[in-house]
Amino acid sequence: MSTAAPTPIVALAGGVGAARFLRGLVRAVDPRDVTAIINTGDDRRFYGVHVSPDIDIVTYTLAGRVDRQRGFGLADDTFALIDALAALGHETWFRLGDADFATCQHRSLRLAEGAGLAEVTDEIRRRFGVATRLLPMSEDPCATLVELSGGDRMHFEEYLVRDGAPSDVEGVDLSAARNARPGPGVLDALRAARSILFCPSNPVVSIGPILALPGVREALRESTAPVIAISPIVAGAPVKGPADSLLRGIGAEVSARGVARLYRELIDGFVLDTRDREEASDVAALGLRCIAVDTLMRDGDVAERLARDALELADSLR
């Protein structure tokens, strides 16, 4: 596996929003010209296997095999294994489909054989016929922890899936990512990029862990590539997921403008939705070039237009 070949477009990615955006991006450009650096702060062992939720969401989506209704997992998957475990008395709040479980089992077996997560991710994306280069942000454990009022502290998947994303967030702990090493090829990809895009992902728990890795912020600042972020907040609310509670938990405003403020030291341009057009002047006041377009990726055509708009903004900043 090669992890050093430069590609023109690098996208920081995590979750369903990133996967949908990347689906549009690889329609707008040659998929081989895209490298996605994917959040691994959600990774965890379930049922004895290593699950990489964001890597798998991106892989399945780009392969055209994702369960579109849920936004994750494999379409038409069955759940015989998880149902059998439940019948035997196991907690099964994290429901892996049978074919999805096989992906994770393969990952676990290869890691046990001594392969790195980057190598295994590359094997899996090739097996699924994905042409885009997928890089785990790190091969080290770097769990994202969510802190709630009353002192509760839990892994992000427990917060999101088991407990249904309670709103009383008081903090997010990214210390594991701050003490981890960037994965193979990550810093090289950022340095070699022609354009860098922050996907419309949760800025706290999807993009935040990537930015927390040692060397990533420095690579972004040193890069000559224009850096563009797409807002995941539309009309004061997240398109999907608990970004509102998490943003409030770290003291950030729940708005496109608030996301731009989080990223301001690292980006050159910002894409927000037409519904937030009135915030564009506030974003411009941060020293960022800003455009307002349709960001609600209802289908592949909208996602492709959004990707083209982001790339055109990047080109205007060269």
Secondary structure, 3 states (H helix, E strand, C coil): CCCCCCCCEEEEECHHHHHHHHHHHHHHCCHHHEEEEECCCCCEEECCEEECHHHHHHHHHHCCCECCCCCCCECCCCCHHHHHHHHCCCCCCCCCCHHHHHHHHHHHHHHHCCCCHHHHHHHHHHHCCCCCEEEECECCCCCCEEEEHHHCEEEHHHHHHHCCCCCCEEEEECHHHHCCCECCCHHHHHHHCCEEEECCCCCCCCHHHHHHCCCHHHHHHHCCCCEEEECCEECCEECCCCHHHHHHHCCCCCCHHHHHHHHCCCCCEEEEEHHHHHHHHHHHCCCCEEEEECCCCCCHHHHHHHHHHHHHHHHHCC
